Amino acid sequence: MTASVPPALGGMRLDQALARLFPQYSRNRLQAWLKSGHITIDGRRLDPNHAVTGGEAVALQPPRVADAAAPQAQRMPLKVVFEDAALIVIDKPAGLVVHPGAGQPDRTLLNALLAHAPALAAVPRGGIVHRLDKDTSGLLVVAKTVEAQVSLVKQLADHSMRRVYLAVVQGDPPASGVIDAPVGRDVRARTRMAVTHRGSRAGGMPPRDRSHPPDPSSFPAPAPSAGGRRDLSARHAPRHRLPAPGAARDRADPRPPDHGQGGELVGAVTAGHEAADRRAAQVIQPGWAAPARVRALVTTRDFGDLADEAARRKLRALLPAEPSWLKQVHGTRVIDLDQDAPGEADAAVTRNVGTVCVVKAADCLPVLFADADGTTIAAAHAGWRGLAGGVLEATVAAMGVPQNRIVAWLGPAIGPQVYEVGEDVYRAFSGYPHAFVPTRPGHWRLDLYAVARAKLKGLKGVSGGEFCTYSQRERFFSFRRERTAARMAAAIWLESTPP
């Protein structure tokens, strides 16, 4: 397979760009193929963290899997909830492993799927796009075609397909709480995960307060787990004195957008599970290559309007100090919070532990920055005027760190499929023609993310940029959609030691 890196991905890590070009393969697999030489860039082998510039020629030759090593079809009972030409929805029972691995070479869900639908052998990973632990029951969506798999993977990435986890709790759990511990391979049993000092942390999740007293007769539904959060199995729960996650139920529309039959699937999958809470997580934690002592979050619509004092108090409870609120004016001024008090500006930088840089947005682009050593951080608010004026470049300069030592994360903003602009904006970004798509005379759709990546091309890495505040109406505020003053917040701070 061959592809060319689009200019809009300039500045992105190579493995992230490859995940966009080949969504049918996991990022971990693409990283492994980069290292093994099965992926070359302009005929060369490059590291996964190499920053692409756009225009590179990518050649992908997946390694051949020996027939003896390939999973074999095995007839096993399957509870099929829904099936058509594009997908299968399976109700997985507890005790069934999803994919062969160490300690479970066969008799898995994948083996059963290959027997049920032999054509899945031609789909990467047998069409499986998400997993459940062995002891977790729930719905799994399996793609029967590569096209459906690409669509499902994209929906998981942008959270338009959401997962809801239900837990059975014995006793009266606390009103709120957080499990935040390093998870890694159990040193005594390598086939299972455990809380261990050698593990990595998923990042602290904000507490969710219980909105009602416990009621043995009720069946409350928790909010879906945020992307990247790790669920702990029952054997780990006693250590934290909190209930372990239980059954999972998923909702998805796995067809490409033009398939036109998504409602039928949703009805089939959600039948009997209408009590499940479909709200998106209240806080997004960036998935980026920042050092462990750099902490960050972005609020969503469900968190509340950050122009409201009640929501600000709620945010303050998650942070080490009062956020340094700026008077944002769509300009390019950057305040150094180590020297000056917050004021009129659209970006802030700090090197002090506990100082919280924060910006508000509701269609404009929030951008978070950190240096590779975890000593300097910044947050910037980039509306089109500030972006054109150079607020991102000014923020990088204010950090006082070599550009190739800085990573950035692009937060929720209005997406390129809906952001239509006129000639004034087109002229402001005339140097970035790749970011525009003409729609009608004198109008274009603008990709703010593409412009930001181009402006941050010299950084060590740029990630994020997979949201749309306008289209994802249940998840984000949007000024253009609602003409509202409601705002979300993007905050970043340093901790004294890694979490």
Summary of the structure (lengths in Angstrom):
residues: 499
radius of gyration: 23.3
end to end distance: 41.2
largest distance: 68.9
contacts: 1597
relative contact order: 0.11
helix: 23%
strand: 22%
